[in-house]
Amino acid sequence: MGHTRQLVIVGGGTAGWLTAAMLSRSLGRDWAITLVESPEIGIIGVGEGSFPTLRNTIANLGVAEGDFMRAARATFKQGVRFVGWSGRPTPGNTADDYFHPFDLPQPGSDERLMPFWLDSGVDPRRPSWAEALSLQENVIRAGRAPKRAQDPDFAGPLNYAYHFDAVALAGYLRDIAEAKGVRLVETTIASARLTDQGLVAAIIPHDGAPEIVGDFFIDCSGLAAKLIGEALGSPFVPLGDVLLNDRAIAMQIPDAAPDAPIAPYTKATAHDAGWIWDIALPDRRGTGYVYSSAHMSDDEAEATIRRYAGGAGETLTTRRLQFRTGYRASQWIGNCAAIGLSAGFFEPLESTGIMLIEVAAQMLGQMLRAGLDPAVLEASARSYNRHMAARFAAITDFLKLHYCISHRRDTGYWRDNTDPATWSESLRDRIAQWRHRVPSRFDFVVDHESFLPPSWTYILNGMGFDTAAGLGAIEADPQGARQALSAVSQLRAAAPQAIAALPDHRALINQIHRLS
C-alpha cells in the first residue's frame, strides 16, 4: 500500500470548505485532507450570488438539489438585471434597464443575427437583444422560476444558478466535507515553516499547539493570504487603476411580507460612484453598495444604501468592507496553491468569486494526480499560473466593459470609467474593432474566458454600444436578414407559452423550502 499524502487547507469559509468537499471526491483515498479553520476569524459572508457552473459542482458532490437549497437558504438566479448603467436616453431614465441572462443562444446565432439586428433600426432595449436570443428575459420579468417542481435535480428548461446565504452555504459544505473524511483542526495560524528549498513544511498555530505538517498546502486564508503572500512572497498585482471600486457597505433587508415576490435575478443598480447589488433570499434581501472611495466618502455611500432601502433603511445595521482588486502574480509556488480571496479579488458584479474557486479546485484535482515529483510540481505550477493569470485578465476586461462603454458623464466616477486611460490594452483593441464589426469567436480564447461571447454581446447591446457593424447588412443579404429577424419574431411569440409553463418563483421556493 502506498504512502497516504497529506493535504492541508488553511482557512475555511466558502473557499476552504468548497475546495475540501471537491477534492475529497476527486483525489480519492491516496490523500488525507486536513482543514485548519480559525474560530476567531469570521466569514465575510456577503457574496451571495453564483454562476451556473455551481449546479454541476454541487451535483457532483452527490447531494439532492432540494437538500442543498434548504441548507443554504437558496433561491434561483437566472441572470443579472442592470439598471441605470447605460445612461441612455438620459441618466436615470426608466428605459435604462437591461438583462444579462444565463441562457445561451445556439452557437454562432448571435454572431449571424447581430448585423441584421443592428441594421434594422430596432432599439436594442425594446425589444431587447436578450429577447432576440432567448426566452429567459421574458420569464425573468414575469417572476417565473427557471424550472418546475417535477424537473430532475440540477436541470430545467432554462439555465440557472443560485442565490444563497453565504454563512449557511459554508456550513453545509463543511458537513459534506467532514462526511467524506476531511479532518477539521480549529486553531489560528501564526506562521509557516519553510524548507531550505522554499517549500512549505508545516504551519504553526499561534497557541503553541503542535505544528501541522503536510505534503501539499492550499491557502484559503482570504485577503490575509497567509501562505501565498505572507510566507512565500507572491506579489499582489493591483487592478485598481482599471476597476475603480474599493469599498462596499452591505445591508440585509427583511421581507415586508411572507408572500413578497422573490426576484429570480440579481439586480445591479448604478449610482453616482458605484452600484448597488440586490439579491432575494426566501425571507430577506441582501443588498450592498460597491463604490470608489476616490469618488465618494464612506458616509455618503452609507446614506445612499439607506435611501435605496427606503423606510427600513433608517434603522437597519450596515457592514463596511474595504478591498483591493487584483490577484497574486503566482498563485501556485512550490507545494502551495492559493484559492479564493487569497488568490485574488473582484467586486461581485457578475458573481465570479465562487466560480474561480470551482475552476481552481478542479484544476488542482487534476494536476495533483500527477504526483509530487519536484519537476512535475514545477510544470503543474507553471500551467496553473498561466491559466489563472489569463482568466483573471479576461474577467477584468469583461467587468470593465460594463463601465467603459457607458454613455454616462454625469459624475467624475463615470467620466473616469469611460476614459480609455483606465482600460486595458486588450479591451481598447477589442472595442476599437467592435466599433466596425461584430464580435467573433476569434476575439476570445475560450479556455481562459469565464464569460462566453454571447455574454459580451448581452452587455454591448444592453448598453447601447455605438457601432457601425450592421451598416448595410440587410441590403447585402436580404434573404438572410428575413430568416434571422423572422426567427426573432417566432421566439418572442413563444414567450407567453414559456411563462405559462413555469411556476411563480416565490411559489416554487416556498415548496422547496416547505414554507407553505
Secondary structure, 3 states (H helix, E strand, C coil): CCCCEEEEEECCHHHHHHHHHHHHHHCHHHEEEEEEECCCCCCCCCCCECCCHHHHHHHHCCCCHHHHHHHHCCEEECEEEEECCCCCCCCCCCCCEEEEECCCCCCCHHHHHHHHHHHCCCCCECCEHHHHHCCHHHHHHCCECCCCCCCCCCCCCCCCEEECCHHHHHHHHHHHHHHCCCEEEECCEEEEEECCCCCEEEEEECCCCCCEECCEEEECCHHHCHHHHHHCCCCEEECCCCCCCCEEEEEEEECCCCCCCCCCCEEEEEECCEEEEEEECCCEEEEEEEECCCCCCHHHHHHHHHHHHHHHHHCCCEEEEECCCEEECCCEECCEEECHHHCEECCCCCCHHHHHHHHHHHHHHHHHHHCCCHHHHHHHHHHHHHHHHHHHHHHHHHHHHHHHCCCCCCCHHHHHHCCHHHCCHHHHHHHHHHCCCCCCHHHCCHHHCCCCHHHHHHHHHHCCCCCCCCCCHHHHCHHHHHHHHHHHHHHHHCHHHHHHHCCEHHHHHHHHHCCC
